[in-house]
C-alpha cells in the first residue's frame, strides 16, 4: 500500500493529509494543536462529495457586464 503524508494548512487549522494510492483517506491534526477542529475529520468526505464544484464557474451575466465595462475603459 502506498501511504503518503502531506503537511497542510487550512482555515480549520494545521493538519497532515494522509493518502493511500492517491486517495485522501484522513486528515491528522497537527501534533501540537491542543484543540484541533472536529471539521478535520470531514475533509476527505467533502473532497469527494458529489456536491463539490469540480471546476471554476462564472455567471454569464457577470461576464457580459465585465466585457461591456472593459470596452468603455479602452
Secondary structure, DSSP 8 states (H G I E B T S, - for coil): --EEEEEEEETTEEEEEEEETTEEEEEEE-TT-TT--GGGGGHHHHHT-TTS--S----HHHHHHHHHHHHHH-
